[in-house]
Amino acid sequence: MERGHPWRALGSRMGAEWEVAGAAGEPLCAAADAVAALVDLGLGWPEVNIDYPWGEAVLKVRGKVFAFLGAPTGQVGMTLKLPLSQGVALALPGCAPAGYNLGKSGWVSMRLDPGQQVPLGLLRGWLVESFRAVAPKTVAARLPPVG
């Protein structure tokens, strides 16, 4: 982790907050499995491809990144554009405004332990939100229902 970055102090608090963040009764899964499921989900959407510009995976729609999928060694991470859910996300441990001033535009970075239990449905919703925030309206309109 970067020295002085906001999620450095949050590492020891990861736990129950994530488990109650999802809808009541929503199944939980390990963060590493959740990220893999999100990649598979995103790759099924219109005009989405995966790229590795900086050695970490990113999902792009029409060449524009809507999900960064990488983290420091030993952790799982995602950075998504959450114009509607940013406040909720930032209240969870391991979440911080994205660096390089992207946080000012609604981008949120999440850094989790690979085995950390997270609500997959919540993360799916956030991936949809990020896609819709970045994709051209004509492409976003073609997004199939995500359940």
Residue frames as qw, qx, qy, qz and C-alpha x, y, z in Angstrom:
[[0.000, 0.887, 0.462, 0.000, 0.00, 0.00, 0.00],
 [0.337, 0.645, -0.047, 0.684, 1.06, 3.52, -0.61],
 [0.379, -0.177, -0.510, 0.751, 2.49, 5.35, 2.38],
 [0.084, 0.219, 0.264, -0.935, -0.07, 7.59, 4.02],
 [0.323, -0.179, -0.623, -0.689, -2.97, 6.39, 1.86],
 [0.545, -0.302, 0.198, -0.757, -6.36, 6.43, 3.65],
 [0.912, -0.107, -0.270, -0.289, -6.95, 2.69, 3.46],
 [0.447, 0.362, -0.706, 0.413, -3.68, 1.92, 5.29],
 [0.208, -0.225, 0.612, -0.729, -5.32, 2.60, 8.66],
 [0.752, -0.015, 0.028, -0.658, -8.46, 0.66, 7.73],
 [0.540, 0.275, -0.786, -0.123, -6.85, -2.72, 7.15],
 [0.097, 0.053, -0.890, 0.443, -7.34, -3.93, 10.72],
 [0.421, 0.181, 0.432, -0.777, -11.05, -2.97, 10.76],
 [0.488, 0.137, -0.618, -0.601, -12.18, -5.00, 7.76],
 [0.005, 0.072, 0.970, -0.234, -14.92, -7.41, 8.68],
 [0.150, 0.502, 0.803, -0.285, -18.47, -7.14, 9.88],
 [0.214, 0.582, 0.043, -0.783, -19.18, -3.80, 8.18],
 [0.246, 0.270, -0.698, -0.615, -18.91, -5.44, 4.75],
 [0.045, -0.178, -0.983, -0.011, -21.04, -8.37, 5.84],
 [0.127, 0.621, 0.647, -0.423, -23.98, -6.10, 6.73],
 [0.042, 0.419, -0.234, -0.876, -23.53, -3.71, 3.79],
 [0.160, -0.068, -0.794, -0.583, -25.52, -5.87, 1.39],
 [0.625, -0.268, -0.219, -0.699, -29.22, -6.63, 1.36],
 [0.610, -0.310, 0.596, -0.420, -30.59, -8.79, 4.17],
 [0.877, 0.081, 0.461, -0.111, -29.98, -12.43, 3.40],
 [0.579, 0.747, -0.304, -0.123, -27.66, -11.66, 0.50],
 [0.962, -0.084, -0.005, 0.260, -25.04, -14.37, 0.05],
 [0.186, -0.885, 0.385, 0.185, -21.44, -13.47, 0.81],
 [0.934, 0.259, -0.023, 0.246, -18.34, -14.68, -0.99],
 [0.646, -0.414, 0.117, 0.630, -14.59, -14.20, -0.70],
 [0.123, 0.840, -0.089, -0.521, -13.36, -10.91, -2.19],
 [0.155, -0.395, 0.747, 0.512, -11.04, -12.70, -4.63],
 [0.272, 0.333, 0.887, 0.168, -13.96, -14.80, -5.93],
 [0.209, 0.807, 0.404, -0.377, -16.15, -11.68, -6.15],
 [0.038, 0.706, -0.361, -0.608, -13.64, -9.85, -8.35],
 [0.175, -0.103, 0.887, 0.414, -13.36, -12.88, -10.65],
 [0.245, 0.567, 0.784, -0.061, -17.18, -13.04, -10.90],
 [0.141, 0.833, 0.141, -0.516, -17.33, -9.30, -11.68],
 [0.060, -0.473, 0.629, 0.614, -14.81, -9.67, -14.50],
 [0.187, 0.199, 0.925, 0.263, -16.89, -12.49, -16.00],
 [0.186, 0.737, 0.580, -0.294, -20.07, -10.42, -15.63],
 [0.056, 0.784, -0.111, -0.608, -18.56, -7.30, -17.19],
 [0.141, -0.304, 0.754, 0.565, -17.08, -9.18, -20.14],
 [0.234, 0.414, 0.870, 0.133, -20.60, -10.27, -21.09],
 [0.152, 0.781, 0.327, -0.509, -21.77, -6.68, -21.56],
 [0.609, 0.737, 0.236, 0.175, -21.93, -4.79, -24.88],
 [0.443, 0.799, -0.168, 0.370, -18.64, -3.48, -26.25],
 [0.536, -0.768, 0.340, -0.087, -16.63, -4.41, -23.12],
 [0.825, 0.337, -0.389, 0.236, -13.11, -5.76, -23.27],
 [0.713, -0.661, 0.051, 0.228, -10.32, -6.40, -20.79],
 [0.512, 0.733, -0.261, 0.363, -6.93, -4.75, -21.04],
 [0.789, -0.458, -0.139, 0.385, -3.72, -4.73, -18.96],
 [0.345, 0.869, -0.048, 0.352, -2.24, -1.24, -19.46],
 [0.101, -0.775, 0.488, -0.390, -0.24, -1.04, -16.21],
 [0.256, 0.226, -0.917, 0.206, 0.08, -4.72, -15.38],
 [0.275, 0.214, 0.763, -0.545, -3.33, -4.79, -13.72],
 [0.139, 0.431, 0.816, 0.359, -6.60, -5.68, -15.39],
 [0.222, 0.302, 0.174, -0.910, -9.06, -2.99, -16.42],
 [0.358, 0.523, 0.768, 0.092, -12.49, -3.34, -17.97],
 [0.003, -0.294, 0.205, 0.934, -13.20, -0.89, -20.78],
 [0.454, 0.638, 0.617, -0.084, -16.27, 0.08, -22.76],
 [0.489, 0.829, 0.158, 0.222, -15.46, 1.67, -26.12],
 [0.597, 0.422, -0.253, 0.633, -11.90, 2.23, -24.92],
 [0.216, -0.652, 0.250, -0.682, -12.89, 4.01, -21.67],
 [0.325, 0.040, -0.862, 0.388, -12.02, 2.37, -18.35],
 [0.562, -0.527, -0.146, -0.621, -14.96, 1.70, -16.03],
 [0.859, -0.501, 0.066, -0.086, -13.25, -0.73, -13.63],
 [0.250, 0.653, -0.681, 0.216, -9.65, -1.02, -12.44],
 [0.942, -0.275, -0.080, -0.177, -9.02, -4.50, -11.00],
 [0.707, 0.285, -0.444, 0.470, -5.74, -4.67, -9.16],
 [0.523, -0.834, 0.043, -0.172, -4.20, -4.08, -5.76],
 [0.037, -0.719, 0.674, -0.167, -0.98, -4.27, -3.82],
 [0.492, 0.176, -0.852, 0.015, 0.44, -7.74, -3.32],
 [0.153, -0.126, -0.874, 0.444, -1.59, -9.86, -0.95],
 [0.295, 0.407, 0.451, -0.737, -4.81, -7.91, -1.44],
 [0.288, 0.502, 0.732, 0.359, -7.74, -7.76, -3.83],
 [0.026, -0.477, -0.147, 0.866, -8.77, -4.43, -5.23],
 [0.294, 0.623, 0.622, 0.373, -11.17, -2.60, -7.46],
 [0.037, -0.358, -0.088, 0.929, -11.62, 1.01, -8.41],
 [0.169, 0.560, 0.762, 0.278, -15.05, 1.97, -9.74],
 [0.060, -0.189, -0.062, -0.978, -16.81, 5.20, -10.67],
 [0.204, -0.502, -0.827, 0.150, -19.71, 5.51, -8.21],
 [0.025, -0.327, -0.056, -0.943, -21.44, 8.86, -8.71],
 [0.606, -0.483, -0.276, -0.568, -24.54, 7.66, -6.81],
 [0.883, -0.388, -0.264, 0.007, -23.04, 5.26, -4.24],
 [0.465, 0.519, -0.431, 0.574, -19.75, 6.95, -3.41],
 [0.338, -0.578, 0.363, -0.648, -20.86, 7.98, 0.10],
 [0.935, -0.230, 0.077, -0.260, -22.03, 4.48, 0.99],
 [0.885, 0.277, -0.255, 0.276, -18.86, 2.91, -0.37],
 [0.275, 0.601, -0.420, 0.622, -16.55, 5.32, 1.45],
 [0.594, -0.551, 0.276, -0.517, -18.18, 4.38, 4.76],
 [0.996, -0.074, -0.050, -0.031, -16.93, 0.80, 4.39],
 [0.533, -0.661, 0.457, 0.265, -13.51, -0.34, 5.61],
 [0.625, -0.042, 0.607, 0.488, -10.91, -0.67, 2.88],
 [0.379, 0.728, 0.457, 0.343, -12.57, 1.97, 0.69],
 [0.289, -0.595, -0.004, 0.750, -11.07, 5.38, -0.07],
 [0.452, 0.830, 0.007, -0.326, -11.33, 8.05, -2.75],
 [0.875, 0.287, 0.155, 0.358, -9.27, 6.97, -5.74],
 [0.484, -0.509, 0.165, 0.693, -5.86, 8.56, -6.16],
 [0.315, 0.096, 0.472, 0.818, -4.71, 10.93, -8.90],
 [0.240, 0.195, 0.142, -0.940, -7.70, 13.19, -8.03],
 [0.313, -0.173, -0.795, -0.489, -10.11, 10.63, -9.51],
 [0.170, -0.399, -0.799, 0.415, -11.92, 10.56, -6.16],
 [0.125, 0.359, 0.144, -0.914, -13.22, 14.06, -6.87],
 [0.445, 0.158, -0.493, -0.731, -15.08, 12.61, -9.87],
 [0.837, -0.130, 0.093, -0.523, -16.71, 9.80, -7.91],
 [0.737, 0.281, -0.613, 0.047, -14.06, 7.09, -8.27],
 [0.670, -0.587, 0.341, -0.301, -13.68, 4.83, -5.22],
 [0.462, 0.416, -0.779, 0.079, -10.82, 2.37, -4.56],
 [0.857, -0.390, 0.108, -0.318, -11.48, -0.78, -2.56],
 [0.353, 0.482, -0.781, 0.183, -8.67, -2.83, -1.04],
 [0.839, -0.327, 0.136, -0.413, -9.65, -6.07, 0.67],
 [0.345, -0.386, 0.855, 0.007, -8.05, -9.23, 1.94],
 [0.333, 0.131, -0.784, -0.507, -8.64, -12.06, -0.60],
 [0.259, -0.256, -0.928, 0.075, -10.69, -14.11, 1.89],
 [0.169, 0.151, 0.359, -0.905, -12.72, -11.15, 3.18],
 [0.178, 0.493, 0.850, 0.043, -16.44, -11.93, 2.93],
 [0.112, 0.240, -0.092, -0.960, -18.27, -9.38, 0.77],
 [0.562, 0.482, 0.556, -0.379, -21.82, -9.13, -0.60],
 [0.393, 0.052, 0.668, 0.630, -21.53, -10.04, -4.28],
 [0.182, 0.747, 0.615, 0.177, -24.87, -8.42, -5.16],
 [0.165, -0.910, -0.070, 0.373, -23.72, -5.06, -3.82],
 [0.349, -0.474, 0.511, 0.627, -20.51, -5.21, -5.86],
 [0.358, 0.378, 0.738, 0.429, -22.47, -6.25, -8.97],
 [0.072, 0.902, 0.424, -0.050, -24.66, -3.18, -8.52],
 [0.249, -0.815, 0.190, 0.488, -21.60, -0.98, -8.19],
 [0.417, -0.115, 0.667, 0.606, -20.08, -2.46, -11.36],
 [0.251, 0.665, 0.651, 0.266, -23.32, -1.68, -13.21],
 [0.098, -0.943, -0.184, 0.259, -23.25, 1.88, -11.81],
 [0.359, -0.583, 0.417, 0.597, -19.66, 2.37, -12.94],
 [0.395, 0.213, 0.731, 0.514, -20.42, 0.99, -16.42],
 [0.141, 0.815, 0.547, 0.129, -23.44, 3.29, -16.79],
 [0.224, -0.885, -0.010, 0.407, -21.41, 6.29, -15.58],
 [0.316, -0.507, 0.540, 0.592, -18.69, 5.76, -18.20],
 [0.408, 0.251, 0.789, 0.384, -20.41, 4.11, -21.18],
 [0.171, -0.028, -0.321, -0.931, -22.02, 6.18, -23.93],
 [0.554, 0.099, 0.408, -0.719, -25.81, 6.31, -23.38],
 [0.759, 0.293, -0.342, -0.471, -26.51, 4.21, -26.47],
 [0.490, 0.242, -0.825, 0.141, -24.26, 1.43, -25.17],
 [0.142, -0.088, 0.725, -0.668, -25.54, 1.67, -21.58],
 [0.674, 0.117, 0.082, -0.725, -29.10, 1.29, -22.89],
 [0.761, 0.239, -0.552, -0.244, -28.14, -2.13, -24.30],
 [0.022, -0.343, 0.841, -0.418, -27.01, -3.44, -20.88],
 [0.572, -0.279, -0.720, -0.276, -29.03, -6.56, -20.09],
 [0.619, -0.668, 0.040, -0.412, -30.81, -6.79, -16.72],
 [0.382, 0.355, -0.757, 0.393, -28.36, -7.84, -14.01],
 [0.722, -0.512, -0.179, -0.430, -29.80, -9.92, -11.20]]
